[in-house]
Amino acid sequence: MKNKNKKRMILGIASAALIAAGGFGIWFLIYSWQPKLKPSGINTPEAAVNVLIAAQGRSHKTKTLDIIAEYYAGKDVYISVVDVSSLPDINSSEWDYIVLFSAIQMYKLNPDVEAFLKRTAENKRIFLFNTSGGTQMGYGSVNAITSASANPQDSAQTIIGVIDKAIEANKSDFSNSEIGF
């Protein structure tokens, strides 16, 4: 009788652990899921400076992009915003600057971002802005900042600062390698 109860208790504990693990897995997928971002543009492609921002559709990123759009409205800067899943089709040489704005998940870069960086790793006109709960992650010699997704205004100011600094450095005839994000 004791062995039967012991087996039931072990089976019950194992079942509870599996249910908890499954529940955590479902919660994690929902929590970390990044919706696709609808492509948009700010100003016209004929502007003096063309910037590509590849991002994801979570609310922190979309609010940040709204702040960036408001800041650059009417300025001589064209910003094209695309989802990071579009990166395989992007030719980096067509852009003055590229901002990659995505989440770190499970201590890894987004696969589309990582593949793009492997293809364009030495490009000094690329800026990587990761959002994460605490993981600091860059990529080789690419300029990178990792931040929590807590404040869209702070994220927007960081990205605006990088773009403006790059534009000013370019205007001053500094090489892209001297931008020093």
C-alpha positions as CSV (number, residue, x, y, z in Angstrom):
1,M,0.0,0.0,0.0
2,K,2.9,2.4,0.9
3,N,4.5,1.8,-2.5
4,K,1.2,2.6,-4.3
5,N,0.8,5.9,-2.5
6,K,4.4,6.8,-3.0
7,K,4.1,6.2,-6.8
8,R,0.9,8.3,-6.8
9,M,2.6,11.1,-5.0
10,I,5.6,11.0,-7.4
11,L,3.3,10.9,-10.4
12,G,1.3,13.9,-8.9
13,I,4.5,15.9,-8.3
14,A,5.8,15.1,-11.8
15,S,2.4,16.0,-13.4
16,A,2.3,19.3,-11.5
17,A,5.9,20.1,-12.6
18,L,5.0,19.4,-16.2
19,I,1.9,21.6,-16.0
20,A,3.9,24.4,-14.4
21,A,6.6,24.1,-17.0
22,G,4.0,24.1,-19.8
23,G,2.3,27.1,-18.3
24,F,5.6,29.0,-18.0
25,G,6.4,28.1,-21.6
26,I,3.1,29.5,-22.9
27,W,3.5,32.6,-20.7
28,F,7.0,33.1,-22.1
29,L,5.9,32.8,-25.7
30,I,3.1,35.3,-25.2
31,Y,5.3,37.7,-23.2
32,S,8.2,37.6,-25.6
33,W,6.3,37.5,-28.9
34,Q,7.2,40.4,-31.2
35,P,4.4,41.4,-33.6
36,K,5.3,42.3,-37.1
37,L,5.8,46.1,-37.7
38,K,3.9,47.8,-40.4
39,P,6.3,49.6,-42.8
40,S,6.2,53.4,-42.8
41,G,8.2,56.4,-43.8
42,I,9.0,59.9,-42.4
43,N,9.6,62.7,-45.0
44,T,10.7,61.9,-48.6
45,P,13.4,59.7,-50.0
46,E,14.9,62.8,-51.7
47,A,16.1,64.1,-48.3
48,A,19.8,64.8,-47.7
49,V,20.1,61.8,-45.4
50,N,18.4,58.4,-45.6
51,V,18.0,56.3,-42.5
52,L,16.6,52.8,-42.3
53,I,15.1,51.7,-39.0
54,A,14.4,47.9,-38.8
55,A,12.3,47.3,-35.7
56,Q,9.6,45.1,-34.2
57,G,6.0,45.8,-33.4
58,R,5.9,45.7,-29.6
59,S,4.3,48.8,-28.0
60,H,7.6,50.0,-26.5
61,K,9.2,50.1,-30.0
62,T,6.1,51.6,-31.7
63,K,5.9,54.3,-29.1
64,T,9.6,55.0,-29.6
65,L,9.2,55.2,-33.3
66,D,6.3,57.6,-33.0
67,I,8.5,59.9,-30.9
68,I,11.3,59.6,-33.5
69,A,8.8,60.4,-36.3
70,E,7.6,63.5,-34.5
71,Y,11.1,64.7,-34.0
72,Y,12.2,64.3,-37.6
73,A,8.9,65.5,-39.2
74,G,9.7,68.2,-41.7
75,K,13.5,67.8,-41.4
76,D,15.8,67.0,-44.3
77,V,16.1,63.3,-43.2
78,Y,14.2,60.4,-44.7
79,I,13.5,57.6,-42.3
80,S,12.1,54.3,-43.6
81,V,10.8,52.0,-40.9
82,V,10.5,48.3,-41.7
83,D,10.1,45.1,-39.7
84,V,13.3,43.2,-38.9
85,S,12.0,40.3,-40.9
86,S,12.6,42.5,-44.0
87,L,16.3,42.6,-43.4
88,P,17.2,39.7,-45.8
89,D,16.0,42.0,-48.6
90,I,17.9,45.1,-47.5
91,N,21.0,46.3,-49.3
92,S,23.0,48.3,-46.6
93,S,24.8,50.4,-49.3
94,E,21.5,52.0,-50.2
95,W,21.3,53.7,-46.8
96,D,23.3,56.4,-45.1
97,Y,22.6,55.0,-41.7
98,I,20.8,51.9,-40.4
99,V,19.3,51.4,-36.9
100,L,18.5,47.9,-35.8
101,F,16.0,48.1,-33.0
102,S,15.0,44.7,-31.7
103,A,14.7,42.6,-28.6
104,I,17.1,40.1,-27.2
105,Q,15.3,36.8,-26.5
106,M,16.8,33.9,-24.6
107,Y,20.1,35.7,-24.6
108,K,20.2,35.8,-28.4
109,L,19.8,38.5,-31.1
110,N,16.8,38.3,-33.3
111,P,17.8,35.8,-36.1
112,D,17.1,38.3,-38.9
113,V,19.2,40.9,-37.2
114,E,22.0,38.5,-36.6
115,A,22.0,37.3,-40.2
116,F,22.0,40.9,-41.4
117,L,24.9,41.8,-39.1
118,K,26.9,38.8,-40.3
119,R,26.4,40.0,-43.9
120,T,27.3,43.7,-43.0
121,A,29.5,43.3,-39.9
122,E,32.1,45.9,-40.7
123,N,29.7,48.6,-41.7
124,K,30.2,51.6,-39.4
125,R,26.9,53.1,-40.5
126,I,24.9,50.5,-38.6
127,F,23.7,51.1,-35.0
128,L,22.3,48.2,-33.0
129,F,19.8,49.1,-30.2
130,N,18.7,46.1,-28.3
131,T,15.9,46.0,-25.8
132,S,16.2,43.5,-23.0
133,G,15.4,42.8,-19.4
134,G,19.1,43.0,-18.5
135,T,21.3,41.2,-21.0
136,Q,24.0,43.5,-22.5
137,M,24.7,42.4,-26.0
138,G,26.5,43.9,-29.0
139,Y,27.8,42.4,-32.1
140,G,31.5,42.5,-33.1
141,S,32.6,46.0,-34.1
142,V,29.0,47.3,-34.6
143,N,28.1,50.1,-32.3
144,A,25.5,48.9,-29.9
145,I,23.5,49.8,-26.8
146,T,21.3,47.5,-24.8
147,S,18.4,49.0,-22.8
148,A,15.4,47.9,-20.9
149,S,12.1,48.4,-22.6
150,A,10.9,50.7,-19.8
151,N,10.8,54.2,-21.3
152,P,10.0,54.9,-25.0
153,Q,11.1,58.5,-24.5
154,D,14.6,57.5,-23.3
155,S,14.9,54.9,-26.2
156,A,13.8,57.6,-28.7
157,Q,16.3,60.1,-27.4
158,T,19.1,57.6,-27.6
159,I,18.3,56.7,-31.2
160,I,17.8,60.4,-32.1
161,G,21.1,61.3,-30.5
162,V,22.9,58.6,-32.5
163,I,21.3,59.6,-35.8
164,D,21.9,63.3,-35.2
165,K,25.5,62.7,-34.1
166,A,26.1,60.6,-37.2
167,I,24.6,63.3,-39.5
168,E,26.7,66.0,-37.8
169,A,29.8,64.0,-38.1
170,N,29.1,63.4,-41.8
171,K,28.4,67.2,-42.3
172,S,31.7,68.0,-40.7
173,D,33.5,65.7,-43.1
174,F,34.5,63.2,-40.4
175,S,34.8,59.6,-41.5
176,N,32.1,57.2,-40.3
177,S,34.6,55.4,-38.2
178,E,35.1,58.6,-36.1
179,I,31.4,58.8,-35.2
180,G,32.0,56.9,-31.9
181,F,28.4,56.2,-30.9
